[in-house]
């Protein structure tokens, strides 16, 4: 999970476009698995947006079927 979500070069462009840039726009600078799963100290008003971005990433990369 960590490799796929944070490191895999195959999904780098999706990761940057769908996650990193949009997380920064939400004011979130931490980019790790707990953040992407909404399990860290993210403000509750932003948690649903973070989870939607994570789901969009999973959908765009067609990896939901693999999990």
C-alpha positions as CSV (number, residue, x, y, z in Angstrom):
1,X,0.0,0.0,0.0
2,X,2.8,2.4,0.9
3,X,4.7,1.7,-2.3
4,X,1.6,2.1,-4.5
5,X,0.3,5.3,-2.8
6,X,3.6,7.1,-2.2
7,X,6.5,5.7,-4.2
8,X,5.6,3.7,-7.3
9,X,7.0,5.5,-10.4
10,X,4.1,4.1,-12.5
11,X,1.7,6.3,-10.8
12,X,3.9,9.4,-10.2
13,X,2.0,11.7,-12.5
14,X,-1.4,10.7,-11.0
15,X,0.0,11.1,-7.5
16,X,1.3,14.6,-8.2
17,X,-1.7,15.8,-10.0
18,X,-4.5,14.3,-8.0
19,X,-3.0,14.2,-4.5
20,X,0.0,16.4,-3.8
21,X,-1.1,19.5,-5.7
22,X,-4.6,19.4,-4.4
23,X,-3.6,18.6,-0.8
24,X,-1.4,21.7,-0.9
25,X,-4.4,23.7,-2.1
26,X,-6.2,22.5,1.0
27,X,-3.3,23.7,3.1
28,X,-2.0,20.1,3.9
29,X,1.7,19.8,3.6
30,X,2.2,16.3,5.0
31,X,2.1,13.6,2.4
32,X,2.1,10.2,4.0
33,X,-0.2,7.2,4.2
34,X,-2.0,8.3,7.5
35,X,-2.8,11.6,5.9
36,X,-4.1,10.1,2.7
37,X,-6.4,7.8,4.8
38,X,-7.6,10.7,6.9
39,X,-6.2,9.2,10.1
40,X,-3.9,12.0,11.2
41,X,-4.7,15.3,12.9
42,X,-6.2,16.7,9.7
43,X,-8.9,19.3,10.6
44,X,-12.2,17.5,10.4
45,X,-13.5,20.0,7.8
46,X,-10.8,18.8,5.4
47,X,-10.9,15.0,6.1
48,X,-13.7,14.3,3.6
49,X,-11.9,16.3,0.9
50,X,-8.7,14.3,1.6
51,X,-10.6,11.0,1.4
52,X,-12.3,12.1,-1.9
53,X,-8.8,12.9,-3.4
54,X,-7.5,9.5,-2.2
55,X,-10.5,7.8,-3.8
56,X,-10.1,9.7,-7.0
57,X,-6.4,8.6,-7.1
58,X,-7.5,5.0,-6.6
59,X,-10.1,5.3,-9.3
60,X,-7.9,7.0,-11.8
61,X,-5.2,4.4,-11.4
62,X,-7.7,1.5,-11.7
63,X,-6.2,0.0,-8.6
64,X,-9.4,-0.5,-6.5
65,X,-9.9,-3.9,-8.1
66,X,-6.4,-4.9,-6.9
67,X,-6.9,-4.0,-3.3
